[in-house]
Amino acid sequence: MLQVPVLWPSVVIGIVCAGISLGGMFIGACIGRVEAIRRWSGIAGGLALLAIGILILVEHGAI
């Protein structure tokens, strides 16, 4: 294993993840104000999760 201290890489990873999460929250809030997008976002999200689930089942040979 690398002889590297764990503190600074973990701090950088945490800051980057927090920044990306905050950016996603702000973008989602802006997009959520558009009525046409808000109506279909739930359906699109559900279909995306369904597709991911099917892909996982296919990869593992369950289907």
mmCIF file of the N, C-alpha and C atoms, coordinates in Angstrom:
data_MODEL
# 
_entry.id   MODEL 
# 
loop_
_atom_site.group_PDB 
_atom_site.id 
_atom_site.type_symbol 
_atom_site.label_atom_id 
_atom_site.label_alt_id 
_atom_site.label_comp_id 
_atom_site.label_asym_id 
_atom_site.label_entity_id 
_atom_site.label_seq_id 
_atom_site.pdbx_PDB_ins_code 
_atom_site.Cartn_x 
_atom_site.Cartn_y 
_atom_site.Cartn_z 
_atom_site.occupancy 
_atom_site.B_iso_or_equiv 
_atom_site.pdbx_formal_charge 
_atom_site.auth_seq_id 
_atom_site.auth_comp_id 
_atom_site.auth_asym_id 
_atom_site.auth_atom_id 
_atom_site.pdbx_PDB_model_num 
ATOM 1   N N  . MET A 1 1  ? 0.836   -1.190  0.000   1.00 0.00 ? 1  MET A N  1 
ATOM 2   C CA . MET A 1 1  ? 0.000   0.000   0.000   1.00 0.00 ? 1  MET A CA 1 
ATOM 3   C C  . MET A 1 1  ? 0.876   1.248   0.000   1.00 0.00 ? 1  MET A C  1 
ATOM 4   N N  . LEU A 1 2  ? 0.280   2.302   -0.429  1.00 0.00 ? 2  LEU A N  1 
ATOM 5   C CA . LEU A 1 2  ? 0.989   3.578   -0.439  1.00 0.00 ? 2  LEU A CA 1 
ATOM 6   C C  . LEU A 1 2  ? 1.133   4.111   0.981   1.00 0.00 ? 2  LEU A C  1 
ATOM 7   N N  . GLN A 1 3  ? 2.251   4.697   1.246   1.00 0.00 ? 3  GLN A N  1 
ATOM 8   C CA . GLN A 1 3  ? 2.498   5.280   2.561   1.00 0.00 ? 3  GLN A CA 1 
ATOM 9   C C  . GLN A 1 3  ? 2.114   6.761   2.525   1.00 0.00 ? 3  GLN A C  1 
ATOM 10  N N  . VAL A 1 4  ? 0.819   7.016   2.325   1.00 0.00 ? 4  VAL A N  1 
ATOM 11  C CA . VAL A 1 4  ? 0.312   8.381   2.192   1.00 0.00 ? 4  VAL A CA 1 
ATOM 12  C C  . VAL A 1 4  ? -0.660  8.636   3.338   1.00 0.00 ? 4  VAL A C  1 
ATOM 13  N N  . PRO A 1 5  ? -0.570  9.783   3.975   1.00 0.00 ? 5  PRO A N  1 
ATOM 14  C CA . PRO A 1 5  ? -1.544  10.106  5.024   1.00 0.00 ? 5  PRO A CA 1 
ATOM 15  C C  . PRO A 1 5  ? -2.966  10.172  4.445   1.00 0.00 ? 5  PRO A C  1 
ATOM 16  N N  . VAL A 1 6  ? -3.905  9.742   5.231   1.00 0.00 ? 6  VAL A N  1 
ATOM 17  C CA . VAL A 1 6  ? -5.283  9.632   4.753   1.00 0.00 ? 6  VAL A CA 1 
ATOM 18  C C  . VAL A 1 6  ? -6.075  10.927  4.929   1.00 0.00 ? 6  VAL A C  1 
ATOM 19  N N  . LEU A 1 7  ? -5.651  11.804  5.798   1.00 0.00 ? 7  LEU A N  1 
ATOM 20  C CA . LEU A 1 7  ? -6.437  12.986  6.151   1.00 0.00 ? 7  LEU A CA 1 
ATOM 21  C C  . LEU A 1 7  ? -6.689  13.904  4.964   1.00 0.00 ? 7  LEU A C  1 
ATOM 22  N N  . TRP A 1 8  ? -5.627  14.340  4.262   1.00 0.00 ? 8  TRP A N  1 
ATOM 23  C CA . TRP A 1 8  ? -5.832  15.336  3.205   1.00 0.00 ? 8  TRP A CA 1 
ATOM 24  C C  . TRP A 1 8  ? -6.615  14.798  2.011   1.00 0.00 ? 8  TRP A C  1 
ATOM 25  N N  . PRO A 1 9  ? -6.350  13.596  1.523   1.00 0.00 ? 9  PRO A N  1 
ATOM 26  C CA . PRO A 1 9  ? -7.185  13.086  0.428   1.00 0.00 ? 9  PRO A CA 1 
ATOM 27  C C  . PRO A 1 9  ? -8.651  12.968  0.823   1.00 0.00 ? 9  PRO A C  1 
ATOM 28  N N  . SER A 1 10 ? -8.922  12.561  2.068   1.00 0.00 ? 10 SER A N  1 
ATOM 29  C CA . SER A 1 10 ? -10.315 12.437  2.490   1.00 0.00 ? 10 SER A CA 1 
ATOM 30  C C  . SER A 1 10 ? -10.991 13.800  2.619   1.00 0.00 ? 10 SER A C  1 
ATOM 31  N N  . VAL A 1 11 ? -10.250 14.816  3.037   1.00 0.00 ? 11 VAL A N  1 
ATOM 32  C CA . VAL A 1 11 ? -10.798 16.169  3.123   1.00 0.00 ? 11 VAL A CA 1 
ATOM 33  C C  . VAL A 1 11 ? -11.123 16.695  1.721   1.00 0.00 ? 11 VAL A C  1 
ATOM 34  N N  . VAL A 1 12 ? -10.210 16.478  0.780   1.00 0.00 ? 12 VAL A N  1 
ATOM 35  C CA . VAL A 1 12 ? -10.445 16.929  -0.594  1.00 0.00 ? 12 VAL A CA 1 
ATOM 36  C C  . VAL A 1 12 ? -11.640 16.214  -1.193  1.00 0.00 ? 12 VAL A C  1 
ATOM 37  N N  . ILE A 1 13 ? -11.724 14.900  -1.015  1.00 0.00 ? 13 ILE A N  1 
ATOM 38  C CA . ILE A 1 13 ? -12.864 14.138  -1.530  1.00 0.00 ? 13 ILE A CA 1 
ATOM 39  C C  . ILE A 1 13 ? -14.158 14.649  -0.912  1.00 0.00 ? 13 ILE A C  1 
ATOM 40  N N  . GLY A 1 14 ? -14.163 14.916  0.381   1.00 0.00 ? 14 GLY A N  1 
ATOM 41  C CA . GLY A 1 14 ? -15.367 15.427  1.048   1.00 0.00 ? 14 GLY A CA 1 
ATOM 42  C C  . GLY A 1 14 ? -15.790 16.787  0.527   1.00 0.00 ? 14 GLY A C  1 
ATOM 43  N N  . ILE A 1 15 ? -14.829 17.680  0.315   1.00 0.00 ? 15 ILE A N  1 
ATOM 44  C CA . ILE A 1 15 ? -15.158 19.022  -0.190  1.00 0.00 ? 15 ILE A CA 1 
ATOM 45  C C  . ILE A 1 15 ? -15.698 18.946  -1.614  1.00 0.00 ? 15 ILE A C  1 
ATOM 46  N N  . VAL A 1 16 ? -15.061 18.125  -2.458  1.00 0.00 ? 16 VAL A N  1 
ATOM 47  C CA . VAL A 1 16 ? -15.528 17.973  -3.843  1.00 0.00 ? 16 VAL A CA 1 
ATOM 48  C C  . VAL A 1 16 ? -16.936 17.384  -3.869  1.00 0.00 ? 16 VAL A C  1 
ATOM 49  N N  . CYS A 1 17 ? -17.178 16.357  -3.074  1.00 0.00 ? 17 CYS A N  1 
ATOM 50  C CA . CYS A 1 17 ? -18.516 15.738  -3.034  1.00 0.00 ? 17 CYS A CA 1 
ATOM 51  C C  . CYS A 1 17 ? -19.571 16.715  -2.534  1.00 0.00 ? 17 CYS A C  1 
ATOM 52  N N  . ALA A 1 18 ? -19.241 17.493  -1.527  1.00 0.00 ? 18 ALA A N  1 
ATOM 53  C CA . ALA A 1 18 ? -20.186 18.486  -1.015  1.00 0.00 ? 18 ALA A CA 1 
ATOM 54  C C  . ALA A 1 18 ? -20.481 19.542  -2.070  1.00 0.00 ? 18 ALA A C  1 
ATOM 55  N N  . GLY A 1 19 ? -19.447 19.989  -2.794  1.00 0.00 ? 19 GLY A N  1 
ATOM 56  C CA . GLY A 1 19 ? -19.660 20.983  -3.854  1.00 0.00 ? 19 GLY A CA 1 
ATOM 57  C C  . GLY A 1 19 ? -20.529 20.456  -4.976  1.00 0.00 ? 19 GLY A C  1 
ATOM 58  N N  . ILE A 1 20 ? -20.286 19.225  -5.397  1.00 0.00 ? 20 ILE A N  1 
ATOM 59  C CA . ILE A 1 20 ? -21.102 18.634  -6.463  1.00 0.00 ? 20 ILE A CA 1 
ATOM 60  C C  . ILE A 1 20 ? -22.539 18.450  -5.984  1.00 0.00 ? 20 ILE A C  1 
ATOM 61  N N  . SER A 1 21 ? -22.719 18.029  -4.742  1.00 0.00 ? 21 SER A N  1 
ATOM 62  C CA . SER A 1 21 ? -24.070 17.857  -4.202  1.00 0.00 ? 21 SER A CA 1 
ATOM 63  C C  . SER A 1 21 ? -24.819 19.184  -4.134  1.00 0.00 ? 21 SER A C  1 
ATOM 64  N N  . LEU A 1 22 ? -24.144 20.233  -3.682  1.00 0.00 ? 22 LEU A N  1 
ATOM 65  C CA . LEU A 1 22 ? -24.790 21.545  -3.624  1.00 0.00 ? 22 LEU A CA 1 
ATOM 66  C C  . LEU A 1 22 ? -25.145 22.047  -5.025  1.00 0.00 ? 22 LEU A C  1 
ATOM 67  N N  . GLY A 1 23 ? -24.237 21.827  -5.977  1.00 0.00 ? 23 GLY A N  1 
ATOM 68  C CA . GLY A 1 23 ? -24.530 22.211  -7.362  1.00 0.00 ? 23 GLY A CA 1 
ATOM 69  C C  . GLY A 1 23 ? -25.754 21.477  -7.896  1.00 0.00 ? 23 GLY A C  1 
ATOM 70  N N  . GLY A 1 24 ? -25.844 20.195  -7.605  1.00 0.00 ? 24 GLY A N  1 
ATOM 71  C CA . GLY A 1 24 ? -27.009 19.419  -8.025  1.00 0.00 ? 24 GLY A CA 1 
ATOM 72  C C  . GLY A 1 24 ? -28.295 19.901  -7.380  1.00 0.00 ? 24 GLY A C  1 
ATOM 73  N N  . MET A 1 25 ? -28.205 20.306  -6.121  1.00 0.00 ? 25 MET A N  1 
ATOM 74  C CA . MET A 1 25 ? -29.391 20.836  -5.443  1.00 0.00 ? 25 MET A CA 1 
ATOM 75  C C  . MET A 1 25 ? -29.863 22.134  -6.086  1.00 0.00 ? 25 MET A C  1 
ATOM 76  N N  . PHE A 1 26 ? -28.925 23.019  -6.399  1.00 0.00 ? 26 PHE A N  1 
ATOM 77  C CA . PHE A 1 26 ? -29.303 24.289  -7.017  1.00 0.00 ? 26 PHE A CA 1 
ATOM 78  C C  . PHE A 1 26 ? -29.858 24.088  -8.422  1.00 0.00 ? 26 PHE A C  1 
ATOM 79  N N  . ILE A 1 27 ? -29.242 23.210  -9.188  1.00 0.00 ? 27 ILE A N  1 
ATOM 80  C CA . ILE A 1 27 ? -29.746 22.932  -10.539 1.00 0.00 ? 27 ILE A CA 1 
ATOM 81  C C  . ILE A 1 27 ? -31.123 22.291  -10.461 1.00 0.00 ? 27 ILE A C  1 
ATOM 82  N N  . GLY A 1 28 ? -31.306 21.362  -9.540  1.00 0.00 ? 28 GLY A N  1 
ATOM 83  C CA . GLY A 1 28 ? -32.611 20.725  -9.370  1.00 0.00 ? 28 GLY A CA 1 
ATOM 84  C C  . GLY A 1 28 ? -33.686 21.717  -8.955  1.00 0.00 ? 28 GLY A C  1 
ATOM 85  N N  . ALA A 1 29 ? -33.326 22.659  -8.103  1.00 0.00 ? 29 ALA A N  1 
ATOM 86  C CA . ALA A 1 29 ? -34.302 23.668  -7.684  1.00 0.00 ? 29 ALA A CA 1 
ATOM 87  C C  . ALA A 1 29 ? -34.705 24.561  -8.855  1.00 0.00 ? 29 ALA A C  1 
ATOM 88  N N  . CYS A 1 30 ? -33.732 24.913  -9.698  1.00 0.00 ? 30 CYS A N  1 
ATOM 89  C CA . CYS A 1 30 ? -34.049 25.748  -10.871 1.00 0.00 ? 30 CYS A CA 1 
ATOM 90  C C  . CYS A 1 30 ? -34.914 24.990  -11.871 1.00 0.00 ? 30 CYS A C  1 
ATOM 91  N N  . ILE A 1 31 ? -34.557 23.741  -12.133 1.00 0.00 ? 31 ILE A N  1 
ATOM 92  C CA . ILE A 1 31 ? -35.331 22.947  -13.087 1.00 0.00 ? 31 ILE A CA 1 
ATOM 93  C C  . ILE A 1 31 ? -36.713 22.640  -12.524 1.00 0.00 ? 31 ILE A C  1 
ATOM 94  N N  . GLY A 1 32 ? -36.816 22.459  -11.214 1.00 0.00 ? 32 GLY A N  1 
ATOM 95  C CA . GLY A 1 32 ? -38.088 22.138  -10.588 1.00 0.00 ? 32 GLY A CA 1 
ATOM 96  C C  . GLY A 1 32 ? -39.111 23.253  -10.695 1.00 0.00 ? 32 GLY A C  1 
ATOM 97  N N  . ARG A 1 33 ? -38.682 24.448  -11.009 1.00 0.00 ? 33 ARG A N  1 
ATOM 98  C CA . ARG A 1 33 ? -39.618 25.566  -11.155 1.00 0.00 ? 33 ARG A CA 1 
ATOM 99  C C  . ARG A 1 33 ? -40.352 25.528  -12.488 1.00 0.00 ? 33 ARG A C  1 
ATOM 100 N N  . VAL A 1 34 ? -39.828 24.786  -13.453 1.00 0.00 ? 34 VAL A N  1 
ATOM 101 C CA . VAL A 1 34 ? -40.447 24.697  -14.769 1.00 0.00 ? 34 VAL A CA 1 
ATOM 102 C C  . VAL A 1 34 ? -41.534 23.628  -14.709 1.00 0.00 ? 34 VAL A C  1 
ATOM 103 N N  . GLU A 1 35 ? -42.775 24.014  -14.876 1.00 0.00 ? 35 GLU A N  1 
ATOM 104 C CA . GLU A 1 35 ? -43.916 23.121  -14.696 1.00 0.00 ? 35 GLU A CA 1 
ATOM 105 C C  . GLU A 1 35 ? -43.883 21.940  -15.662 1.00 0.00 ? 35 GLU A C  1 
ATOM 106 N N  . ALA A 1 36 ? -43.512 22.183  -16.904 1.00 0.00 ? 36 ALA A N  1 
ATOM 107 C CA . ALA A 1 36 ? -43.509 21.106  -17.893 1.00 0.00 ? 36 ALA A CA 1 
ATOM 108 C C  . ALA A 1 36 ? -42.507 20.020  -17.529 1.00 0.00 ? 36 ALA A C  1 
ATOM 109 N N  . ILE A 1 37 ? -41.375 20.413  -16.979 1.00 0.00 ? 37 ILE A N  1 
ATOM 110 C CA . ILE A 1 37 ? -40.360 19.434  -16.590 1.00 0.00 ? 37 ILE A CA 1 
ATOM 111 C C  . ILE A 1 37 ? -40.766 18.745  -15.292 1.00 0.00 ? 37 ILE A C  1 
ATOM 112 N N  . ARG A 1 38 ? -41.366 19.472  -14.381 1.00 0.00 ? 38 ARG A N  1 
ATOM 113 C CA . ARG A 1 38 ? -41.716 18.907  -13.082 1.00 0.00 ? 38 ARG A CA 1 
ATOM 114 C C  . ARG A 1 38 ? -42.737 17.782  -13.216 1.00 0.00 ? 38 ARG A C  1 
ATOM 115 N N  . ARG A 1 39 ? -43.659 17.909  -14.179 1.00 0.00 ? 39 ARG A N  1 
ATOM 116 C CA . ARG A 1 39 ? -44.683 16.869  -14.348 1.00 0.00 ? 39 ARG A CA 1 
ATOM 117 C C  . ARG A 1 39 ? -44.062 15.545  -14.776 1.00 0.00 ? 39 ARG A C  1 
ATOM 118 N N  . TRP A 1 40 ? -43.068 15.599  -15.631 1.00 0.00 ? 40 TRP A N  1 
ATOM 119 C CA . TRP A 1 40 ? -42.500 14.377  -16.192 1.00 0.00 ? 40 TRP A CA 1 
ATOM 120 C C  . TRP A 1 40 ? -41.283 13.866  -15.421 1.00 0.00 ? 40 TRP A C  1 
ATOM 121 N N  . SER A 1 41 ? -40.760 14.626  -14.495 1.00 0.00 ? 41 SER A N  1 
ATOM 122 C CA . SER A 1 41 ? -39.528 14.220  -13.817 1.00 0.00 ? 41 SER A CA 1 
ATOM 123 C C  . SER A 1 41 ? -39.715 12.962  -12.976 1.00 0.00 ? 41 SER A C  1 
ATOM 124 N N  . GLY A 1 42 ? -40.848 12.824  -12.333 1.00 0.00 ? 42 GLY A N  1 
ATOM 125 C CA . GLY A 1 42 ? -41.102 11.619  -11.539 1.00 0.00 ? 42 GLY A CA 1 
ATOM 126 C C  . GLY A 1 42 ? -41.169 10.380  -12.398 1.00 0.00 ? 42 GLY A C  1 
ATOM 127 N N  . ILE A 1 43 ? -41.826 10.489  -13.533 1.00 0.00 ? 43 ILE A N  1 
ATOM 128 C CA . ILE A 1 43 ? -41.933 9.354   -14.446 1.00 0.00 ? 43 ILE A CA 1 
ATOM 129 C C  . ILE A 1 43 ? -40.558 9.013   -15.024 1.00 0.00 ? 43 ILE A C  1 
ATOM 130 N N  . ALA A 1 44 ? -39.805 10.028  -15.434 1.00 0.00 ? 44 ALA A N  1 
ATOM 131 C CA . ALA A 1 44 ? -38.476 9.796   -15.994 1.00 0.00 ? 44 ALA A CA 1 
ATOM 132 C C  . ALA A 1 44 ? -37.553 9.156   -14.960 1.00 0.00 ? 44 ALA A C  1 
ATOM 133 N N  . GLY A 1 45 ? -37.617 9.618   -13.721 1.00 0.00 ? 45 GLY A N  1 
ATOM 134 C CA . GLY A 1 45 ? -36.802 9.028   -12.660 1.00 0.00 ? 45 GLY A CA 1 
ATOM 135 C C  . GLY A 1 45 ? -37.163 7.582   -12.397 1.00 0.00 ? 45 GLY A C  1 
ATOM 136 N N  . GLY A 1 46 ? -38.457 7.291   -12.376 1.00 0.00 ? 46 GLY A N  1 
ATOM 137 C CA . GLY A 1 46 ? -38.904 5.911   -12.185 1.00 0.00 ? 46 GLY A CA 1 
ATOM 138 C C  . GLY A 1 46 ? -38.456 4.996   -13.306 1.00 0.00 ? 46 GLY A C  1 
ATOM 139 N N  . LEU A 1 47 ? -38.545 5.471   -14.543 1.00 0.00 ? 47 LEU A N  1 
ATOM 140 C CA . LEU A 1 47 ? -38.097 4.670   -15.683 1.00 0.00 ? 47 LEU A CA 1 
ATOM 141 C C  . LEU A 1 47 ? -36.590 4.438   -15.646 1.00 0.00 ? 47 LEU A C  1 
ATOM 142 N N  . ALA A 1 48 ? -35.845 5.452   -15.215 1.00 0.00 ? 48 ALA A N  1 
ATOM 143 C CA . ALA A 1 48 ? -34.393 5.293   -15.109 1.00 0.00 ? 48 ALA A CA 1 
ATOM 144 C C  . ALA A 1 48 ? -34.044 4.236   -14.056 1.00 0.00 ? 48 ALA A C  1 
ATOM 145 N N  . LEU A 1 49 ? -34.707 4.270   -12.911 1.00 0.00 ? 49 LEU A N  1 
ATOM 146 C CA . LEU A 1 49 ? -34.454 3.268   -11.882 1.00 0.00 ? 49 LEU A CA 1 
ATOM 147 C C  . LEU A 1 49 ? -34.857 1.874   -12.337 1.00 0.00 ? 49 LEU A C  1 
ATOM 148 N N  . LEU A 1 50 ? -35.955 1.774   -13.059 1.00 0.00 ? 50 LEU A N  1 
ATOM 149 C CA . LEU A 1 50 ? -36.394 0.496   -13.602 1.00 0.00 ? 50 LEU A CA 1 
ATOM 150 C C  . LEU A 1 50 ? -35.361 -0.050  -14.589 1.00 0.00 ? 50 LEU A C  1 
ATOM 151 N N  . ALA A 1 51 ? -34.840 0.811   -15.452 1.00 0.00 ? 51 ALA A N  1 
ATOM 152 C CA . ALA A 1 51 ? -33.831 0.388   -16.418 1.00 0.00 ? 51 ALA A CA 1 
ATOM 153 C C  . ALA A 1 51 ? -32.556 -0.079  -15.720 1.00 0.00 ? 51 ALA A C  1 
ATOM 154 N N  . ILE A 1 52 ? -32.136 0.627   -14.679 1.00 0.00 ? 52 ILE A N  1 
ATOM 155 C CA . ILE A 1 52 ? -30.948 0.219   -13.933 1.00 0.00 ? 52 ILE A CA 1 
ATOM 156 C C  . ILE A 1 52 ? -31.167 -1.145  -13.292 1.00 0.00 ? 52 ILE A C  1 
ATOM 157 N N  . GLY A 1 53 ? -32.337 -1.348  -12.709 1.00 0.00 ? 53 GLY A N  1 
ATOM 158 C CA . GLY A 1 53 ? -32.652 -2.639  -12.091 1.00 0.00 ? 53 GLY A CA 1 
ATOM 159 C C  . GLY A 1 53 ? -32.638 -3.771  -13.098 1.00 0.00 ? 53 GLY A C  1 
ATOM 160 N N  . ILE A 1 54 ? -33.199 -3.546  -14.272 1.00 0.00 ? 54 ILE A N  1 
ATOM 161 C CA . ILE A 1 54 ? -33.214 -4.578  -15.311 1.00 0.00 ? 54 ILE A CA 1 
ATOM 162 C C  . ILE A 1 54 ? -31.789 -4.881  -15.772 1.00 0.00 ? 54 ILE A C  1 
ATOM 163 N N  . LEU A 1 55 ? -30.974 -3.840  -15.958 1.00 0.00 ? 55 LEU A N  1 
ATOM 164 C CA . LEU A 1 55 ? -29.584 -4.063  -16.366 1.00 0.00 ? 55 LEU A CA 1 
ATOM 165 C C  . LEU A 1 55 ? -28.816 -4.894  -15.327 1.00 0.00 ? 55 LEU A C  1 
ATOM 166 N N  . ILE A 1 56 ? -29.043 -4.635  -14.073 1.00 0.00 ? 56 ILE A N  1 
ATOM 167 C CA . ILE A 1 56 ? -28.371 -5.396  -13.021 1.00 0.00 ? 56 ILE A CA 1 
ATOM 168 C C  . ILE A 1 56 ? -28.806 -6.859  -13.072 1.00 0.00 ? 56 ILE A C  1 
ATOM 169 N N  . LEU A 1 57 ? -30.101 -7.099  -13.248 1.00 0.00 ? 57 LEU A N  1 
ATOM 170 C CA . LEU A 1 57 ? -30.589 -8.477  -13.335 1.00 0.00 ? 57 LEU A CA 1 
ATOM 171 C C  . LEU A 1 57 ? -30.026 -9.201  -14.549 1.00 0.00 ? 57 LEU A C  1 
ATOM 172 N N  . VAL A 1 58 ? -29.925 -8.505  -15.682 1.00 0.00 ? 58 VAL A N  1 
ATOM 173 C CA . VAL A 1 58 ? -29.367 -9.116  -16.892 1.00 0.00 ? 58 VAL A CA 1 
ATOM 174 C C  . VAL A 1 58 ? -27.889 -9.442  -16.690 1.00 0.00 ? 58 VAL A C  1 
ATOM 175 N N  . GLU A 1 59 ? -27.134 -8.521  -16.107 1.00 0.00 ? 59 GLU A N  1 
ATOM 176 C CA . GLU A 1 59 ? -25.700 -8.747  -15.885 1.00 0.00 ? 59 GLU A CA 1 
ATOM 177 C C  . GLU A 1 59 ? -25.434 -9.926  -14.966 1.00 0.00 ? 59 GLU A C  1 
ATOM 178 N N  . HIS A 1 60 ? -26.320 -10.170 -14.021 1.00 0.00 ? 60 HIS A N  1 
ATOM 179 C CA . HIS A 1 60 ? -26.116 -11.250 -13.065 1.00 0.00 ? 60 HIS A CA 1 
ATOM 180 C C  . HIS A 1 60 ? -26.790 -12.548 -13.507 1.00 0.00 ? 60 HIS A C  1 
ATOM 181 N N  . GLY A 1 61 ? -27.365 -12.531 -14.695 1.00 0.00 ? 61 GLY A N  1 
ATOM 182 C CA . GLY A 1 61 ? -27.956 -13.739 -15.254 1.00 0.00 ? 61 GLY A CA 1 
ATOM 183 C C  . GLY A 1 61 ? -29.294 -14.124 -14.667 1.00 0.00 ? 61 GLY A C  1 
ATOM 184 N N  . ALA A 1 62 ? -29.962 -13.211 -14.000 1.00 0.00 ? 62 ALA A N  1 
ATOM 185 C CA . ALA A 1 62 ? -31.272 -13.518 -13.421 1.00 0.00 ? 62 ALA A CA 1 
ATOM 186 C C  . ALA A 1 62 ? -32.383 -13.460 -14.452 1.00 0.00 ? 62 ALA A C  1 
ATOM 187 N N  . ILE A 1 63 ? -32.125 -12.788 -15.549 1.00 0.00 ? 63 ILE A N  1 
ATOM 188 C CA . ILE A 1 63 ? -33.114 -12.697 -16.639 1.00 0.00 ? 63 ILE A CA 1 
ATOM 189 C C  . ILE A 1 63 ? -32.486 -13.254 -17.886 1.00 0.00 ? 63 ILE A C  1 
# 
